[in-house]
Amino acid sequence: MQPESTNGTSGGGLAIPIAWLCAEYIADEMLRTGALVETGSLEFRAGRQTLALTIYLCDSADELAGVRAVARIDEWLSLTSYGHPWQEWVQERLAAREEHERHLDGGWDPDLALARDAWSWLRMTELLAADLGDSEPWYSPDPTAASVDEAAQIWTPAWELGLPLSHLAIHLF
């Protein structure tokens, strides 16, 4: 990616989104290992983008390139768990990073640009998924008591499908 500005922050060279690429690689590996959905499907992309966005936005100290990233698994599990206000958390973190970017005197963050694109895709893309309604069958102490009609389907934003996929992939990793 070429930087929008070359006034001293990048030296005129290529701006490489290393943090985003690391987050996406980790997310991809976790989803492939879990084998929850077919790779190449929109569901897989929704899970990968959701998990990559979670991983990237958790990384405030540029640790993704190191081995300490795996130590953050408990935090990723918490953020992707049912009932966590993930959408609001993402919006707050993106806003904070955008504010930080404004103070960089012409600096341009290619990682943030890709994170914004991922968030836009996750919000704007809708996928047809089973309608789970307001029930929480996956948390029921008696899994046989769950009565979800998988034939009943609804259109849902990609992040709403990607979130439980991400959470399960982290558990299976």
N, C-alpha and C positions, 0 to 999 in steps of 0.2 A: 504494500500500500504506500502510495506517495503521501507524505505529510502535506496538509493544507498550507502550512507556513514553514519557511526555512530560515526564520530570523534568529537562529542561534540555539534552538532547543534540540534540533536533530542533526545539525551539521549538514543538512541537505541530503542525507542518506535515507534509506528506507526505514520506515517506522514499522517494526514487527510486533504484532500483538501476542507476545510470549505468554502473558498471564492468561489471556482468554484461550489460547491454543492449549495450554496445559490443563485448564479447567475442562475444556471440551474433550480432551484426550482421556482424562480421569473418568468423566461421565460416560464416555463411549465404552471404555473398558468395563465399568461397573454394569452397564446395561447389557453388554454382550455376555459377560460372565453369568448374569442372572437369567439370560435367555427367556425373558418374560414375553417379548414380542419379536416379531420378525424384523431383522435389521433391514433398513431401507424403507420401512413402512412409515407412514405419517405418525403413527403412535410411537414408534421408536424415536423419531426426530423430536416429538413433543417431550418425551422423557429425557432425551439427551440435552435438549436446550434448557429444560427446566432445571435439571441437575447441574449443568454447566453454569447457569446463571447463579444458582445457589452457591456453588463452590467459588466462583469468581467473586461474588459480592461478600463472601465471608473472609476473603483474603485481603486483610488491610495492611499486612506487613510484608507483602511480596514473598510469601512462603511457598507458593505453588510449585515453583521449580525445584524445591527441595523435598526431602523425605518426610518432613514434618507435616505435610499436607494430609497424610493418611491419619495422623493423630487427631484430625478434626472431624472424624466420622461421627462421633457422638453429637457434635454441633449440627452436622448436616441432617442426621436423623431427627433431631429436635425440630429443626426448621421445616422439614418436609412432612412432619407428623400431622395427622388429622386434627383439625381444629386450630392449628397455628395460623395466624393471619399472614400467610406467605405473600400474598399479593401486595398488601400494604408495606410489608417489610422490604420487598423488592423496590417499590416506588420510593420509599425513604432512602434506601441505600443508593439507588441511582441518582436521586436528587442531590445527595451529599457528595457523590463523586463528581457530578456535573458542576456543583458549586466549587469544588476543589480545582477542577479543570479551568474554570474561569479565572482563577488566581495565578495561573501558570505563565502569564505574559507570553501569549502566542503559542504556548505548548499545546500539543494535540495528542490525545490519548487514543491510539487505535484499538486498544482493548475495550475501552468504554464505548467506542463506536459500534463494535461487534456485539457488546452486551445490550446496547440500545436496540440494535436490529433484532436480536434474539427476543427481547421482551416485546417488541412490536409484533413479531410473527406469532408469539405465544398468545398475545391478546386478540389479534385480528383473525387468526385461523380458528375455525370451528371444526370439530371432529364429531362423528356420530358414535355415541357410546351407550352402553347399557344404562338405563335410568335406575340409579340406586335410591332415588327418592331421599327422604330424610332419615332413612334407617342407617344403622351402622353395623351391618352383618359381620364385617371382618373383625369387630371388637366384641362380638357376642361371646359369652362364656360357653354357650352351646351352639357350635357352628351349624348343627342340623336344624336349628330353629330359624335360621335365616331364610326368608322367602323373597328372593329377588327374581323378578321375571326378566330374564336376560333378553327376551325378544322385544321388550319395551325399550325403545332407544330414544335418545334426545341429542340435540346438537349442543355441544359444550365447548367453551374456549380450550384451546390446546393445553394451556398450563394446568387446567383442572384435571385433565387426564394424565398429564406428565408428572404431576405431583405424587400421586400414589405409586406410579411406576418407578419414580426416582426413589421413593422411600423403600419400596420392596427391593430394588436393586442394591441399595446400600446395605440392607439387612443380609442379602444373599452374598455379598462380596466377601 
